[in-house]
């Protein structure tokens, strides 16, 4: 998925945006994500911690948007469950 297209309808409504890489060989690199002009966290654990801190400060929410692999990474971090589906590379 083109990250700019995913971000377009969301970025204008969000008080902040954080990007991170995904546990898939097809995911974008940190440098590709950084070119979009938003902060890039070093992995899902850091992205969720940063987003959670900002949401608590602003009284907001954390939205994870992107591929199913990205959502799988978030669920694994938040629940401690094994990542499903497993990473492909």
N, C-alpha and C positions, 0 to 999 in steps of 0.2 A: 504494500500500500504506500502511496505517496504521503509522507507525513504532513506536507503542507496542506493537502486536501483534507486530511483528518482534522488538522488544527483550525482550519479556516472558520467553520461555524462555531467552534468552541472558544477560541482565544478571545474574541470580543466580549464574551459573557463571563469569563473567568477572571477572578481578581489576581491570579498568578498562574503561571504555567511552568511545569518542570518536565523535562524529557529524560529518558534513559534508554539504554540499549536493551535488547530482548535476547533471551536465550535460544536463539535460532540462527542458523547460518544465513538465512535470508534477511535478517534484520539489518538496519542501518548502523553504520559506525558512529562513534561519538563525534567525530569530526563532521560527518554528514549532518547529524542532528544539530550540532553547534552552529552550523551555517544558517539555521532557521531563526537564529537570534534570541533563543530562550536558554536559560541555564540547563545544563546537562548534568544529571547526577551520575555518580559512579556505581551503577547497579540499582536494582529494584529496592533493595533494603534501604539504601540512602535516599532514593527518590520518595519512597513512602514516608520515611521519617521526616524529611524536609516538608513534604506536602502536608503531612499530619500536623506538624508544628505550625505551619502557616494557617491551616484550617482552624485549629484551636484558637489561635490568636485573633482571627477574623470572624469566628463564629460560623465558619463555612463548612464545606464538605470536600472530600477528595474524590475525584472522578478519574478512573483509569480507562483510557480510550486508546484504541489501536488494534493490534491483531489479537487473535485468540491466544497466541503464544505469550504476548505481553500480559494478558489477563491471567494466564496460567502461572506466570512468574509471580504476579501480585498475590494470587490465592495461596501459593506455596509459602511466600514470605509471611503473609498475615495469619495463616493457620498452622504452619509448621508441617503441613502434609507434604508428601512427596509430590514433585512437579508432575502434572499430568496434562498434556502428553509429555513424555520425556524429551529433553532437548535433542535436536538432530545434529548437533555439531558444535 
